[in-house]
Amino acid sequence: MALDLNPNHFSALFHLAEAYRKNQKFQEAIKLYERADKINPQRTKEGYIESLLGYGDHLIQKGLIEKNLSLVKKPYEMVLAIESNNTKALEKLKYLRAKEKPINIPTSHVKKSKQIPISLVMFIATLAVPILIGTGFFFGVKIQPVLDSEPDNEQQERERFSSGERTLFSNSYETKHNDNFLNCNQEFQSKNYSETANCFAALVKDYQNEPEPLIYQNNSRAYEFGNPLTLAVVVPADTESKIAKEILRGVAQAQNKFNQDRPSNSRLLEIVIVNDSNEPTISKKVAQEIVKNRRSILGVIGHNSSNASKAALEVYKAQRKAQKLAMISPTSTSTELKSDIFFRTVINNSMLSQKLAKYVKKLGIKKVVIFDNDQGSYSLSLKEYFDFHLNSKEIIKVDLKEQSFYLELAVKTAVESQIKAGMLFADVKTIHSAIKIATANYELPEKQKLKLLGGDSLYNCDTLNKGKQAIQGLILAVPWHKKLPTAKPFVDGAKSIWGGEVSWRTATSYDATKAFIYALSNSGNNPTRSKVLEKLKEVNLPANETSGQNLRFSPEGEREGEAFLVEVVESPNPACSDLDFRLVEE
């Protein structure tokens, strides 16, 4: 912060170096002490020396003596350049220099001992290991190499998919629920679909807010009727179970309505739930499994994070034209996601950031600090578009992946630099850092606090529960709100099914499923992947058939609509806390 404005700001250099040293980030501390030392060597001496000694010890512990002895010696040599009689540095260098001496190995064949470099000794020792293993058999000793057992990768991949064969949320259920679920799963595996539907129906009644049983109940009915229409929904079931269930509620609600409204003997809708853990490498693998081995799947709802969607999209769009699989993400807002097979039912980052920039300008704020994850697709595109729409030269950026102490220092330095607003552009992996920034800001005097704003990743109960009073007044740009007048029919329907209020992810996932249902219903008696993809481009659903807004896609697959601003305010909220998100009147 202050260093961006003045690279030689001693106080900022010194305090940041001290913070790194106390957290044993010695290499980072050394770089800052080097700069501070040129300004005030007396003040930095003690911490500088301690960081150099700590870094040298760290290199020794990493086993770098044999690999790069000169590198290990350097920190101690730098200490002696600052303080020539430093006992610790002298002792360590004495120890390290002893490692340079050759090893004397006497032999009976020569009068003088041969000096063999230690590197050669290590090389011979390396060769000796396989030789000893081989000769072990000769002496009657059978030496078995130890091999790490590898799990069956194919089995692991299969366990990420379920139509009812297994639960993907066993870690988030109580024991009794898991036991009952297992009984239903066994019935499904036995293909007793009538009994399976009844089994899952009992779970739906007992655990009203859980979406997985309702989806499997409908799947069982679809299999009982025969030849189901199949979609997949990809969620982070094991790593972000709350988010995953929010998405599944929207999918389940749309599936349930479709199957209930179908004439008898009609093909019903099956939803295959897929767990990708929000990890791009896994997202790519499950996408490959879907396109190659699960040909009955006619479309994909997902993935959740923009990074996961980006990885999977590469697989889906690489298929031949006849096999190209449509993908509708209800939650990924990064503008990096573009393809003729990609659609989304959520407002993208360009529109969200434009809404925020307009609000910041309305407040008359010109100097802002952006907290983002520069390695996240969502975070990066939100930052870039906000930068573009605000069009200000007084924007400073801070990486949310930094340590907590650095983020707290960044908030204080921003205030000292007369910055008035902080943009929390956190992705799913850095939300905890955004909460820490809000907490640090809350501890400042009232007149010094930054005005905090952010994107839809913070638009959830977890933010309210964890942020508490620190996030009161936070402004977010979001794609949907429960108090939109046109959203009432959907909200009322959701309450009757789930027993309470639902999130924006439930709304946009409902819309994604409704878009696919439209395409399936208009693709003839035997829909194909290519036909469904073609019909998605014709979707035009009125607000009373969606979560509250007209649903149609632009030629680029973007949802045509607008973003909304919400503010965190004190309000009774039975869904999560004493705070809630209120629509900002514009």
Secondary structure, 3 states (H helix, E strand, C coil): CHHHHCCCCHHHHHHHHHHHHHCCCHHHHHHHHHHHHCCCHHHHHHHHHHHHHHHHHHHHHCCCCCCCHHHHHHHHHHHHHHCCCCHHHHHHHHHHHHCCCCEEECCCCCCCCEEECHHHHHHHHHHHHHHHHHHHHHCCCCCCCCCCCCCCHHHHHHCCEECCCCCCCHHHCCHHHHHHHHHHHHHHHCCCHHHHHHHHHHHHHHCCCCHHHHHHHHHHHHHHHCCCEEEEEEECCCCCHHHHHHHHHHHHHHHHHHHHHCCCCCCCEEEEEEECCCCHHHHHHHHHHHHHHCCCEEEEECCCCHHHHHHHHHHHCCCCHHHCCEEEECCCCCCCCCCCCEEECCCCHHHHHHHHHHHHHHCCCCCEEEEECCCCHHHHHHHHHHHHHHCCCCEEEEECCCCHHHHHHHHHHHHHCCCCEEEEECCCCCHHHHHHHHHHHHCCCHHHCCEEEECHHHCCHHHHHHHHHHHCCCEEEECCCCCCHHHHHHHHHHHHHHCCCCCHHHHHHHHHHHHHHHHHHCCCCCCCHHHHHHHHCCCEECHHHCCCCCEEECCCCCECCCCEEEEEEEEEECCCEEEEEEECCC
